[in-house]
Amino acid sequence: MKFLSFLLPILLCVSCISDSFEHDSNARLEFSTDSILIGPVLSGQLSPTSRFVLYNRSRNGVTVDRINLTDDPENIFRLRVDGQTGDSYENIEIRGEDSLFLFIDVKLPSIGGNRRCNIQLTNGTSTTLLPVKASVVDVVEFPATSVSADETWNGNFHITGNVTVEAGATLELAPATRLFFAPGVSLEVFGTLRTEGEPGQIVEFTGDRLDRLAPEIPYELISGQWAGIILHPGSQLELSYASLRNPSTAISADNAVVNLYNCQVRNSSGNLVYLTNSSLDAVGCEFAEAAENVLCLENSNADIRQSTVANFYLLSFPVDPMLVIENSSLDVSNSIIYGLAPILPGNQLETFSPVYFRRCLFQLDGNDDDNFLDCVWGTDPMLGTVREDYLFDYRPLPQSPAVGNSDPKLMPANWSLDFYGTPTTSMTLGAYSMEYR
């Protein structure tokens, strides 16, 4: 009897929700959002699918008169309901206090900018419009190609096949040019690759996914989206105000010359920069996020000034040393070296000539010696990076001990603005001047 008394309220409650369906113009129907933003997406591509929900807040089941797409003259949006694809659905049943999942995507034309439509819900005399916008980046499709003479590219390019800059040729990328690479695609250089970016008009090398993996995770954080820049013997890479993001290896060089000025090189699924028998000169650069080494030198030499070397790689805990130096010379000055990974193999800061760290900030404890000169030890640089919040911003906060701590004698003479165009008068260690906020 007690058992039956316990079940009775539950049974009564369940019985309040009807399994019957009826046309009810007063049913409380709500979308899970007041608008849908798809993208940004490259023109000519099929967008990722966006999911949303239609809720029946009433206790009774309802048969919705109609859900359809409107204001889509090109017929490029696709709406899916209950596994069916189309542009109009009628007499859709939703149980009481239940919901219905809906999906929408868009096959974008090759050019023409943003697109819009509406999802219209009609129930009796009630009509609700849910606006949908597809944010589009217009691009020129570029299949596999060879650059055999000097060329200048200007605009947005979707690189779907390997690009080769042949020996004797120079490929120059104008300010604000963006290259979006399909998976596995590389840019191979036998001649010269040069960028002429400017503050606010950065030249970008990145993957071709611009959407979000999850609401809080942009696809930007996924490494290994393209192969990277491969430098062959005799080639040169001359980048200024450029951003290389999300490759397998950002720069791999064999008997090549690499000059970087105010660049971001970040988020590789392997080594970030790998040099063999090559030279690197870097000023005002960020080298950050790698599943393996951030900088690997073999029989090479590197001069790195006013830069930030860091590793808070997201997709796995970084355990490989940030710097690997084999039969090479390295001179790092006025820089920040910071992250979860050890700095050198074995987590040993003792090294050998000709490797020097001059006025560098380390988060690890240590002492100056013949190779570590006037360094700042055991100090958190207080940068804007918060790994658990998916925020990777290596600009210093105003209270950072890096601010005002550069050695003026080591500051590059031509370094007056950082990557973001901020004046360098704050004498801040690392790639960036006083934080922007």
C-alpha positions in Angstrom: 0.0 0.0 0.0 2.8 2.4 0.8 4.4 1.5 -2.5 1.3 2.3 -4.4 0.8 5.6 -2.5 4.3 6.5 -3.5 3.7 5.8 -7.2 0.3 7.5 -7.4 1.6 11.2 -7.5 4.1 10.2 -10.2 1.5 8.5 -12.3 -0.8 11.5 -12.0 2.0 13.9 -13.0 2.9 11.8 -16.1 -0.7 11.6 -17.1 -0.8 15.4 -17.3 1.3 15.3 -20.4 -0.9 14.3 -23.4 0.3 12.0 -26.1 -2.3 13.4 -28.5 -1.4 16.0 -31.1 -3.6 18.9 -32.1 -3.5 22.2 -34.0 -3.1 24.7 -31.2 -2.5 28.3 -32.4 -1.8 29.2 -28.8 0.9 26.6 -28.2 4.1 28.0 -26.6 6.6 27.4 -29.3 10.1 28.9 -28.9 13.4 28.7 -30.9 16.5 28.1 -28.9 18.1 31.3 -30.3 16.9 34.6 -31.7 19.2 34.4 -34.7 21.7 32.1 -36.4 25.1 33.1 -37.6 26.9 30.7 -40.0 30.6 31.1 -40.5 32.6 32.9 -41.5 32.9 30.6 -44.4 35.1 30.8 -47.6 33.1 31.6 -50.7 32.3 28.7 -52.9 32.3 26.2 -50.0 29.7 24.3 -48.2 29.3 25.7 -44.7 29.4 23.6 -41.5 26.0 22.7 -40.2 24.4 24.8 -37.6 22.0 23.2 -35.1 19.1 24.8 -33.3 16.0 23.7 -31.4 12.3 24.3 -31.5 10.7 23.9 -28.1 7.1 23.1 -27.3 6.6 24.6 -23.9 3.0 23.5 -23.7 1.9 20.3 -21.8 0.0 19.0 -24.8 1.4 17.8 -28.1 1.1 20.1 -30.9 1.0 19.8 -34.7 2.9 22.8 -36.1 1.4 24.0 -39.4 4.6 24.9 -41.2 8.3 25.5 -41.0 9.9 26.9 -44.1 12.7 29.0 -45.6 12.0 32.5 -46.9 14.0 35.2 -48.5 16.4 32.8 -50.2 16.2 33.8 -53.9 19.3 31.8 -54.8 18.0 28.7 -53.1 21.4 28.1 -51.4 20.3 27.4 -47.8 19.3 23.9 -46.8 17.0 23.2 -43.8 16.8 19.7 -42.3 14.0 18.6 -40.0 13.6 15.0 -38.8 16.4 13.8 -41.1 14.7 15.3 -44.2 16.3 18.1 -46.3 14.2 20.7 -48.0 12.9 24.2 -47.8 9.4 23.6 -46.4 7.8 21.2 -43.9 4.2 20.9 -42.8 2.2 19.3 -40.0 5.2 18.7 -37.8 4.4 16.9 -34.5 6.1 17.8 -31.2 5.1 16.1 -28.0 4.2 18.1 -25.0 7.1 19.7 -23.2 9.4 18.2 -25.9 11.6 19.7 -28.6 12.6 19.3 -32.2 16.1 19.6 -33.5 16.6 21.5 -36.8 19.8 21.9 -38.9 20.8 24.5 -41.5 23.7 25.0 -43.8 24.5 26.9 -47.0 26.4 26.2 -50.2 27.9 29.6 -51.0 28.5 31.0 -54.4 32.0 31.6 -55.6 31.8 35.3 -54.9 29.3 37.9 -53.7 29.7 38.5 -49.9 27.4 37.7 -47.0 24.0 35.9 -47.5 20.8 36.0 -45.5 17.5 34.2 -45.2 14.8 33.6 -42.7 13.3 30.5 -41.1 9.6 31.0 -40.8 7.4 29.2 -38.2 3.7 29.3 -38.9 1.2 28.0 -36.4 -2.4 29.1 -36.9 -2.4 32.9 -37.2 1.0 33.2 -35.4 4.1 33.7 -37.5 7.7 33.8 -36.2 10.8 34.7 -38.2 14.2 33.4 -37.3 16.9 35.4 -39.2 19.9 33.5 -40.6 23.1 35.1 -41.8 26.1 33.5 -43.5 29.3 35.5 -43.0 31.4 35.0 -46.1 35.0 35.7 -47.0 35.3 36.1 -50.8 38.3 34.1 -52.1 40.0 33.2 -55.3 40.4 29.5 -55.7 44.0 28.5 -56.3 44.7 24.9 -57.2 48.3 23.5 -57.4 50.5 26.0 -59.2 54.1 27.0 -59.8 55.4 30.6 -59.6 58.1 30.7 -62.2 58.5 34.5 -62.5 58.2 37.4 -60.1 54.5 37.8 -58.9 52.6 39.9 -56.4 49.4 38.5 -54.9 46.9 40.8 -53.3 43.6 39.6 -51.8 42.2 36.4 -50.4 43.2 33.1 -51.8 41.9 29.6 -51.1 45.0 27.3 -51.7 43.7 23.8 -52.6 46.9 22.4 -54.0 50.6 22.8 -53.3 52.1 26.2 -54.4 55.8 26.1 -55.6 57.9 29.2 -55.9 60.6 28.2 -58.3 64.3 29.1 -58.1 65.0 32.6 -59.3 61.4 33.7 -58.8 59.9 35.9 -56.0 56.4 35.7 -54.7 55.4 38.8 -52.8 52.3 39.1 -50.8 50.8 42.6 -50.5 49.5 44.0 -47.2 46.3 42.3 -45.8 46.7 39.3 -48.2 45.3 36.1 -46.7 46.1 32.6 -47.8 43.7 29.9 -46.6 45.2 26.4 -47.1 43.3 23.2 -47.6 44.4 20.2 -45.4 47.8 18.8 -46.3 48.7 21.6 -48.6 52.1 23.3 -48.5 53.9 26.3 -49.8 57.3 25.2 -51.2 60.0 27.7 -51.9 63.0 27.3 -54.1 63.2 31.0 -54.8 62.0 33.9 -52.5 58.8 34.3 -50.6 58.3 37.8 -49.2 55.5 39.7 -47.4 55.1 43.4 -47.0 52.5 43.5 -44.2 51.8 46.6 -42.1 50.2 47.1 -38.7 46.5 46.5 -39.1 47.1 44.9 -42.5 48.7 41.6 -41.5 49.5 39.0 -44.2 48.0 35.7 -43.0 48.8 32.0 -43.7 46.2 29.7 -42.1 43.9 26.8 -42.6 40.6 27.1 -44.5 38.3 26.4 -41.5 37.0 29.7 -40.1 34.1 28.4 -38.1 33.9 27.0 -34.5 34.6 23.5 -33.3 32.3 24.2 -30.3 30.6 27.4 -29.2 33.6 28.3 -27.0 36.3 26.8 -29.2 37.2 28.4 -32.6 38.6 26.1 -35.2 41.6 28.5 -35.1 42.9 26.5 -32.1 43.2 23.3 -34.0 46.7 22.7 -35.2 47.9 20.7 -38.3 45.3 22.2 -40.7 47.9 22.6 -43.5 51.5 21.5 -44.1 53.4 24.8 -43.7 56.1 26.6 -45.6 59.0 24.4 -46.8 62.2 26.1 -47.8 64.6 24.3 -50.1 68.3 24.9 -50.6 69.1 28.4 -51.8 65.7 29.8 -50.9 64.8 32.9 -48.8 61.9 33.7 -46.6 61.4 37.4 -45.8 58.3 38.1 -43.8 57.2 41.3 -42.1 53.9 41.7 -40.3 52.8 38.1 -41.1 50.9 35.5 -39.1 51.5 31.8 -39.7 49.0 29.7 -37.9 47.8 26.1 -37.4 50.3 24.2 -39.6 51.9 20.8 -39.2 55.3 22.6 -39.2 55.2 26.4 -39.8 58.7 26.8 -41.3 61.0 24.0 -42.2 64.2 25.1 -43.9 67.2 23.3 -45.4 70.1 25.5 -46.4 67.9 28.6 -46.5 67.8 32.1 -45.1 64.9 33.1 -42.9 64.3 36.8 -41.9 61.2 37.6 -39.8 60.1 41.0 -38.6 57.1 41.5 -36.3 55.5 38.1 -37.1 53.4 35.5 -35.3 54.3 31.9 -35.8 52.0 29.7 -33.8 50.2 26.4 -33.1 51.8 23.5 -34.9 51.0 19.8 -34.6 54.7 19.0 -34.9 57.8 21.3 -34.6 57.0 24.9 -35.0 60.3 26.0 -36.7 62.8 23.5 -37.9 66.1 24.7 -39.4 68.9 22.6 -40.9 72.0 24.3 -42.2 70.1 27.5 -42.3 70.0 31.0 -40.7 67.2 32.8 -38.8 67.0 36.5 -37.9 63.9 37.4 -36.0 62.8 40.7 -34.5 59.6 41.3 -32.6 58.3 37.8 -33.2 56.0 35.4 -31.3 56.9 31.7 -31.6 54.2 29.9 -29.7 52.3 26.6 -29.3 53.8 23.4 -30.6 53.1 19.7 -30.0 56.8 19.1 -30.3 59.7 21.7 -30.3 59.1 25.4 -30.7 62.5 26.0 -32.3 64.8 23.2 -33.5 68.3 24.1 -34.8 70.6 21.7 -36.6 73.9 23.1 -37.9 72.2 26.4 -38.1 72.4 29.9 -36.5 69.7 32.1 -35.1 69.6 35.6 -33.8 66.3 36.3 -32.0 65.6 39.8 -30.6 62.6 41.3 -28.8 60.6 38.1 -29.1 58.4 35.8 -27.2 59.0 32.0 -27.2 56.2 30.2 -25.4 54.3 26.9 -25.3 50.9 26.3 -23.8 49.8 24.0 -26.5 46.2 23.1 -26.2 45.6 19.6 -27.7 48.1 17.8 -25.5 50.3 18.7 -22.6 53.6 19.9 -24.0 56.5 17.8 -22.8 59.2 18.3 -25.5 61.7 21.1 -24.8 60.9 24.4 -26.4 64.5 24.8 -27.8 66.7 22.1 -29.3 70.1 23.3 -30.3 72.4 20.8 -32.1 75.8 22.0 -33.5 74.2 25.5 -33.8 74.6 29.0 -32.5 71.8 30.9 -30.9 71.6 34.5 -29.5 68.4 35.6 -27.8 68.0 39.0 -26.3 65.3 41.2 -24.6 62.9 38.2 -24.9 60.5 36.2 -22.9 60.8 32.4 -22.7 57.7 31.0 -21.0 55.4 28.0 -21.0 54.5 24.6 -19.7 57.3 22.7 -21.5 60.9 22.6 -20.4 63.2 25.1 -22.1 66.1 22.9 -23.1 66.5 19.1 -23.2 66.5 17.6 -19.7 65.2 20.9 -18.3 68.8 22.0 -17.9 69.5 25.7 -18.4 73.3 25.1 -18.5 74.4 25.2 -22.1 77.4 25.9 -24.2 79.0 28.6 -26.3 78.0 30.0 -28.8 74.5 30.0 -27.2 73.6 33.2 -25.3 70.5 34.5 -23.6 70.8 38.3 -22.9 68.4 40.1 -20.7 65.7 37.4 -21.1 62.9 36.6 -18.7 62.4 33.0 -17.6 59.6 31.6 -15.5 62.1 29.0 -14.1 64.6 29.7 -11.4 68.2 29.9 -12.5 71.4 31.9 -12.3 73.4 34.0 -14.7 76.6 32.6 -16.1 78.7 32.8 -19.2 75.7 32.0 -21.4 72.9 33.6 -19.5 73.6 37.3 -19.1 71.6 39.8 -17.0 68.5 37.6 -17.1 65.3 37.8 -15.1 64.8 34.5 -13.3 61.8 32.8 -11.7 59.3 35.4 -12.8 55.8 35.1 -14.2 55.7 37.6 -17.2 51.9 38.0 -16.6 50.8 37.7 -20.2 47.2 37.6 -21.5 47.2 33.8 -22.1 44.7 31.7 -20.1 44.9 28.1 -21.5 41.8 26.7 -19.8 39.8 29.6 -21.2 41.2 28.9 -24.8 42.8 32.4 -24.7 46.3 32.6 -26.3 47.3 36.2 -26.2 51.0 36.8 -25.4 50.7 40.6 -24.9 51.8 41.6 -21.4 49.3 42.9 -18.9 49.9 46.4 -17.6 51.3 45.1 -14.3 53.7 42.7 -16.1 57.3 42.7 -14.8 58.3 42.6 -18.5 57.2 46.2 -18.9 60.1 48.7 -18.7 62.6 45.8 -18.3 64.3 45.8 -21.7 67.9 46.6 -22.0 67.9 49.7 -24.3 71.4 48.7 -25.6 69.9 45.5 -27.0 66.8 46.9 -28.5 66.8 46.7 -32.4 67.4 50.1 -33.9 64.6 49.7 -36.4 62.0 48.4 -33.9 59.6 51.3 -33.3 56.2 49.5 -33.5 55.3 46.0 -32.5 53.1 43.5 -34.4 49.9 45.4 -33.4 51.3 48.8 -34.2 51.9 49.7 -30.6 54.9 52.0 -30.0 57.8 50.3 -28.3 58.6 53.2 -25.9 57.4 51.1 -22.9 60.7 49.2 -23.1 58.9 45.9 -22.6 60.6 42.5 -22.9 59.3 40.2 -25.5 57.5 40.7 -28.8 54.9 43.1 -27.7 54.8 46.5 -26.1 52.4 47.5 -23.2 49.3 45.4 -23.3 46.4 46.8 -25.3 43.5 46.7 -22.8 
